[in-house]
Amino acid sequence: MLRHHVTKAGCQDLLDLLQMLLPENSLPSTNYLFNRAFDKTSWQLHHYCLNPDCGAYIGILDVESALCPMCDTECKVSEHLGKGYYFMYSSLRDEIKNLFENHNLKDKLALNNNSDCIQDVCDGALYKRITMLKGCSNISLTWNTDGVPVFNSSSYSMWPVQCIINEVTLSEQKNFVLVPALWFGQTKPKMESFLKPFIEDCRLLESEGVVCLRTHEGMIQDAELASVNSPVNGVKGPSLLTTLQCFDMADSFVPDYLHSVLLGVVRQVTGLWFDNKVSEVNVKSPSVMQEIDKRLKSVRPPSEITRLPRSVKERQKWKGMKRQKMEEMHLHEVISGAERGDVCKLIEGTYWLQRHMINAPPSPTIADIKTKWPYLFIQRHIYGHFEQLTDKKVHRCLELSIQECGQIINEFFKSKPTDDDIRSILSRAENDVDAMVIQLLLAHFKEK
């Protein structure tokens, strides 16, 4: 992909071609699933000693160099990376958790065979002697590793650790193969080093298992690893809500009709039908489209619902038309239209669209936001947006902050004026301390 500079569209076409040539589910079917399957963030480099007579496991190196715990050889990260004294490992627990949460593993587990007929590993005497496997929610793995030559004219080989889940039906096992570890090099791996993180994961699975439900602790861990542009399990980063002792990040959020249904399920389903991205479910027939439009327009909601259904051809504009209306009003009335009652309602009714644009990667410029939302930067509306976002009243917060810290700030600048602008403000000796504090802070941070 990288060598030939394949575009996203080219990658998708290549995946579509391979889907036709290879057995079902051999490869991810979309760019998103493909990138997720080979996500670099899920793999970690585990180092081992470069002394050929040692090869002891060192672990993940967060520093430039470390001493081997067995032979005291100095191991430098740069040298390890250059000569390949490491192997790759992805958490076995996370991979199994992902199968349960995102690939319906629970539905693929076969019922225990109570007859004397031996069909697979689960019917063997050894398997039946393991008491913890008698519960229907427990699983076991069969795993192996062996060398695979990479090049015909080279001594390099690749050693993957492959696992299959014994309890999955035979017809589905090929779809649930796990590869948590990968060794690449000219020599065979030293198994005590190569298998160490894998065995440690297995021991944790034996004692603790996998918790697949979203928990408060799990979401906090995801938040520490996530960012807005790189979410982890839907979490985009830390939240101030975690500072509340009685607030559970998993259970305290109440799903609401607008976001869960209208902007969630309804948007996803209509997108599948009308966006022409998934051919199997896409609505192509003009007669079917006309029938859908006819039924939509025939809906007569009660008087409390003021907006009538519109054609699916205008689906992308169902909310965007409000923003477009504000742009047109600003074009004709400029700022004078900001206090109109309908403008206030339009601003409030398009709050989620404003947030979507502000939070979209890459971040838009202030000029872009002003062009799309000209009335948002009017004091009344920007304060209203902030209050809706944080549930804090700007004026009141500012008043309380100045009451608490204003005198301290004033005294600080009197004792240590930082530049001529600060001295000029202090020389005016205004009676309004609040206004002076704001002017001092603006001058100090070079804000106009």
N, C-alpha and C positions, 0 to 999 in steps of 0.2 A: 504494500500500500504506500509506504513512505518513499520507497525507491522510485516508483513510477508516478508519484504525485497524484494519486487517484483522488478525485473529488468525492464529496458525499453522495452525489447522484450516481457517479460511477461505481462507488462501493455498494450502493443499494442494488444497482443492476447486476453486479457480480454476485451478490448474495442471492438474488432472485434466480440467476442462472444455476448456481450451485444447489439451490433448493430443488430444482428440477432434476439434476443429475445424481444427487446423493440421496441416501435413505432419509426418511422423514426425521426431522429434529436433529439432524447431524450438525447443523450450524444454526446460530441465531438468525432469525428471519428479517430483522430490521437493523438499521445503523445504531439505534439506541441500545438494543440488546447486545449487538456485537461489541460496541464500545464498553458496555457494562461488564461483559464477560471477560474482557482483557483490560480492565481498569487497573492501572499501575498502583493506585493507592491501596489496593487490597493485598498486594504482595510486599514482602519485606526481605531485605538481604540479611542472611545469617552468615557470619564469618567463621572460618576455622583456621587453625594455625598453619602458617606457610612452611614450617619445618617439615620436610618430607618424612622424617622419622617419628613425627608426633601427630599432626593433623587433628589435634583436640578441638572440641567445640568451644568457640569464644562467645558467640551470640551476636546481637544487634549492636553495632558500634556507633555511639553518638558522639564520640570524641575522635580526634585525629589519629591517636595510636593507643594501643593497650598491650599489656603483657599476657602471654599465653598462661593460663592457670596451671598447666602441666609442666612446661619446660622453660618458662620465663623468656621465650623469644619475643622480641618486640614486633608487634604486628601493626603496620601503618595502613590506614584505610585506603590511601591513594595507591599503595603498592598492591593491596588486595584486589582493588577494583581493576587495576591494570593487568594483573596476572590471573584473575579469576579465582581467588581463594575464598569463594563464598557460594552459597546456594540460595534458592528462592523458596520462600514459604508463605502460604496464605492460611489464615486461621481455619482449622477444620471445624471448630464450633460455629464460626460465622457462616461457613459454607452450608452446613447442615441446617442452621437457623434460616438461611435464605431459601433453602428448598422447602421448608415447612411454610414459611410466610408468603413466598412469591410463586411457588411452583406446585402447590397442592400436593405435597408429598404425602400428607396424612391420608388422602383419598386413594393413593396408589398402593398402600400397604395391604398385603394379602392376609386373609384369615388363617389361623393356625390349622394345620392338617392333623386331625385327631385319629386318622386311620394308621394302619401299620405300613402303608405304602410310602416308600421314600421317593420324593419327587425333587427335593433340592436340599440345601444345607440345613434349612430350618427343621427338617424331619430327622436329622441325625441324632445319635445318642448324646454326643458331646453338647450339642446345642440345647437339648432338653434338660441337661444337667445344670445349666446356668440359670439360677433361680430368678435373677433380675430380668430375664427375657420372657418370663411368663406373663408379665403385664402387657396389655395390648398397646400401650403408648411407648414402649421401648423398642429400640432398633439395634442392630449389630452390623458390623462391617467385615467384609472380606477384602484384604488389601495385599498388594504385592508391589515389588519394584524390580526392574531389570534394565540392562543397558540397551539402548537403541542407537546404532551407528547413524551419524548425521550425514557424513560425506563418504563417498566410496574410496577416495584417496587420502583419507585422513584418519588419525587415531582418536579424534574427538567423538564422544558419545554423550547421549542424554539419558538421564535416569529419572523418570517420573515415579512418584508414589501414587498409585491408582487405587481407589476404593470403590466398591459397589455395596449397596445396601441390601442385605440378605432378605429382608422382609418385603421388599418391593416385588411385585409379580414379575416373572421371567420376561414377559413381553415388554415390560417398561424399564427393566434394569439398565438398558443402554442409554436411557434418557436421564439417568441419575448417577452418572459416573463422576466421582470427585477426584481432583488432582491437587492436593494441598501442598506438595513439595516437588521441586525440580532441581536436579543436579546436572551441571554441564561441565565437561572437562576431558582431559586426556587420560586420566586414571579413574579407576573404580572408586566410588565414594567410601570413606571410612564410616561404616554404618553407625558406630557409636555417636558420631557427630551428626551425620545426615538425619538420623531418625530421632534425635533428641527432642526438638520442638514438637514433632508429630506424636511421640509417646507422651509428652507432657500434656498435650491437648487431649489425648485419649484418656489419661488418668483423670483430668478435670471432668470429662464427659461421663466417666464412670461414677464419679462422686456427686457432681452437681447437675449434670444433664444440660439441656438447652431450654431456656424460657423464651417462648415465641411471642407472648403477648407484650404489647408496649407497656413499659413500666416507667415510673418517674426516674429511676436511676439510669435506665437504658437511654432515655431521651437526653439526660444531662451528658452522658458519655458521647452520644452522637453530636450534641451541640458543641462539645470541645473540639471535635474533629472537623466540623462543618464550617462552611462559609456561604455567603449569599450565592456565589457563582458555582459552588461545589457542595450541594446539600448532601447529607447522609441520612438515608431512610426517611426523607421528607423533611428533616430538620435543617434549617438554614443558618443556625448559629445560636449563641447564648441568648437568654432572655432574662430581663429583670424580674420576671415572675418567679424565678427559682429562688429569689431571696425571701419569698413569703413562706413561712414555716408550714402553713396548713394548705398550701396550694400544690396539688398533684398535677404535674405536667402531662400525665397520660389521661387522667380521669376527670380533671376539673373543667376541661373545655366542653361546652355544650354544642353539639352539631346544630346548625341553624338551617332553616328551609332555603334561604337565599343561596348560601354558599354550597351546602351539601347537595341540594336537589337542582335548583335552577342553574347555578354556575358550575355544578359538579357533574351529576349524572346526566342531566338534560343536555348540557353543552357537549359532553363526551359522546353521547349517543347521536345527537344531530351532526356532530363533526364526522363520525364514522359514516353516516348516511350520505352527507352532502358535500364533503370536502374532497372527494375523489382521491383519497390516499390509500384506502383499503378496498381493493376491487371486489372482494367477495361479498361485501355488504353495501357497497355504494349504490345509491339510487340513480340509475342512468335513464330510465324510461321517461320521456316527456309526459306521457299520459299519467304515470304514477305521480310525478311532480305536480301536475295540474290537480289531481285528486287530493293530494296532501294540502295544497293551497286552498282548495275549495272547502275542505273540512276545517282548516284553521280559521278561515274567514267567516265560516258559519257559526263559530263559537260566540255566544252571547253571554258575557260575564255579568255578574250583578253590578249594581251602580257603584259599589265601593271600589271596584277596579276600573280606573278611568282609561287605561290604555287597552285598545283592542288588538287582537292578534294580527300580525302582518305576514306577508308572503315569505316563504323560506328563501327566496332570492335576496331578500333584504336581511338575512339572518346576521351577517357580519355587522349590520348597521343598527340592530335592535337596540343597542345601548349607545353606539357611536353617533347616532342621529342627534342625541342630546348635546354631545360635545360640539357637533357641527353647527347646531343651532346657536350655541353660545359664541362660536367663532364669527358667525354671520352678524349677530347682535353687536359684537365688539367692533366689527368692521364698519357698521353704520353709526353706532352710538358712542364708540370709544369707551372711556372710563365712566361716562355719565350713566351708563346702563347698569352699573355694578349694584346699585341699591334697589333695583327692581325686584319685586317679590318673586317673579318667575325665575330670575337669575339665581336667587338664593336657593330655590327648590332644585334647579338644575345642578347647581354645585353640590348640594347634599346628595342628590340622586345618582351622581356619577363618581362618588367618592372612591369606589373600588377600581374604577378605570384610572383615576388619578394615581392611586397606589400602584397599580399594575405598571404604569409607565415609569413612575419614579423608581421602582424597584427592579425594572427590567435590566438584564445584562446585555451589552455594556451600559453603564449608567448614562442617562441623557444629560445634556448640558442644561443650565438654567435657561439659556436662550430657547432651546427646544421646548422646554416645559412652558415657557411664557407664550410661545407661538401656539401651542395646542390648547393651553388653559389660561387665556389672558386674564380672566377675572380671579383666578386662584391667588394672584399676588396682591389683590386688594386686602388691606389690613383685616377687614371683617371676615373675609373668606379664608385667609391663611390662618387666622386665629381659630376659626371654626374647624378647619381641617386638622390643626394640631390638637384641638380638644377632642375631636372624634378619634384621633389616633391614640392619644395618651390618657384621655379622660382627665386632663389637667387644664384649668383656665389660665391662659398666659398672663393676663393682667394681674390676677391674684397671686400667682407664683412669683412674678417679678416684684410685686409689692412686699410679699413676705421675705423674699431674699434680701431686698434692700433694707428692710427693717432689721434683719439679722446681721447683715454683713456690711451695710452701707457706710456706717461710721468708721469701721475698721479700714475699709478701702480708702476712704477720704483721708484718714490719718496717715496711712501708708504713703500715699502720693505726696502729702505735705512734707513728710520726712525724707522721702527719696523721689523727687520729681525726675522722671526718666528722660524728658526732652522739653523743648520750648513750647510745644502745644499743651503739655500738661501744666507748665508754669502759667501759661496764658489763661487757662481755664480757672486755675486756683486764684489768680489775681483778681478775677471778677467779683469774688466774694458774694456769690448768689445766695439768696435765702433758701431757695429750693434745693435741699441736699440731695433729694432723689434724682433730680435732673442733672445735678453736678456729677453724681456717681456714674450715671450712664455716659455722660460726655467724657469723663476721665477714662472709662473702660474703652470707649470707641477710639479715643485718641491714642491710648496705649497700644491697642492692637491694629492701629492704622486703618480703621474702618471709617468710611465716609458716611 
